Amino acid sequence: MFEQTFKNIDDILHKDSGCGSELDYVEQTSWILFLKYLDDLEKERKTTAALKGTTYAPLIEKQYRWPAWAAPYKGGKLDLVGAMTGDDLKDFVDVKLFPYLKKFKADAESPDTIEYKIGEVFSELKNKLQSGYNLREVINLVDELHFQTSADKHEMSHLYESKIQRMGNAGRNGGEYYTPRPLIKTIVKVVAPKIGDKIYDGAVGSAGFLCESFDYLKSSKSLTTHDMETLQKRSFYGKEKKSLAYIIGTMNMILHGVEAPHILHTNTLSENIQDIQEKDRYDVIMANPPFGGKERSEVQQNFPIKTGETAFLFLQHFIKSLKAGGKAGIVIKNTFLSNSDNASVSLRKLLLESCDLHTVLDLPGGVFQGAGVKTVVLFFTKGEATRKTWFYQLNLDRNLGKTRPLSEEDLADFVALQKKKAESPNSWTVKIADVDNETWDLSVKNPNRKDETALRSPSEILEEMKALDKESAELLKTIKGLV
């Protein structure tokens, strides 16, 4: 039922002149979903207070609550006659509702509260639907969704993740917010956070690493009330520069069950890393920082190793932000391992001397759809210098793409072998004492894999051509849909 509702919402948004892409669909669905979630949260809190014999003071004034303007009921049914629609509804949302909710940010006690999240969300976006009639249709559909049981929230979180994935596949900008979930799940398994750890992502995007960590920890053991409070209030932290990503990340965590996620809307790289104190550090850091960006010189001044490459600045930030003994899993371009420029050499030296880079996962091209770059995942623990590094090269029997994405099964061999750092045709160990201490070159050179130059059969080549043609046709269809 929920899945069909989401499809119907997208159909309405597609025909509205104010929504032109999958990014708009996710953004507009998010703010309406958020208000429905708040209404269900208020009902839940009111019921809990009644059971305790106490009174509950609602967060939102009566005229701005969901039942007052979005879904007024009469005789147990939605009052389609009395409900605002058209220009009346659009004017109420744009002129009254959004300004009212925006004020919550200034009035909130701290950024850790749901009140602050309300104010932040409605400070960062606007209603883009041009037709109040389309808006009414979307609201009516969202009113059918519920956040009152864990099963409801679980299904909703999966559907929302699917929307984020479609947004990521829709084009270059959308891809900034989406890291393939099989890769995230694998990184979380290898890093293996524990309840009580402070887990951080300074380039949080859609909060995939934090959401998957929450799910991983929830299923790690039978949780006590104290464990759940720890997961809700003292476990997950993130920072995000871009407004849309901040909204999506916040909403994604809420749908996964974290009521007031500690996600700040800020430019992580604007912080001088020399100012990071022990209280600011984390037990676990997992992230896929943006790469290919060029940071301004004033931003570079916040880092000992000056470089315009965004990902290299993030890596410095992450190393500094880890506690002694803290664990990390960071996605980065594979050229980081071998670039000969001063910044790359200095950063590799810093990493190897201040952390134990125990594992490098070398990924094939196509893991990140829409981006042709090859990447690696660096797994390291802060506190002791690296003595040896275990490498694993993921070699697949197919080209990755939209119709053949990366799966958890593809990474199962890596996870199994990584525990013991075992040798295999795809894995080997490098002693850092054997690495050139002037270049610190860590290029991926698999000594266990023979050069496979055998020609493929014509049938194999034809099959691959068919698959690529099909993928190209689907991509063209997507592009036409966005124009």
Buried (B, 14 or more C-beta within 10 A) or exposed (E): EBEEBBEBBBEBBBEBEBBBBBBBBBBBBBBBBBBBBBBBBBBEBBEEEEEEEEEBEBBBEEEBBBEBBBBBEEEEEBEEEEBBBEEEBBEBBBEEBBEBBBEBBEEBEEBBBBBBBBBBBBBBBBBBBEBBBBBBBBBBBBBBBBBEEEEBBEBBBEBBBEBBBBBBBBBEBBBBBBBBBBBBBBBBBBBEBEBEBBBBBBBBBBBBBBBBBBBBBBEEEEBEEEBEEBBBEBBBBBBBBBBBBBBBBBBBBBBBBBEBBBBBBBEBBEBEBEEBEEEBBBBBBBBBBBBEEEBEEEBBEBBEBBBBBBBBBBBBBBBBBBBEEBBBBBBBBBBBBBBEEEBBBBBBBBBBEBBBBBBBBBBBBBBBBBBEBBBBBBBBBBEEEBEBBBBBBBBBEEEBBBEEBBBBEBBEBBBEBBEEBEEBEBBBEBEBEEBEEEBBBBEBEBEEBEEEEEEEEEEEEEEEEEBEEEBEEBBEEBEEEEE
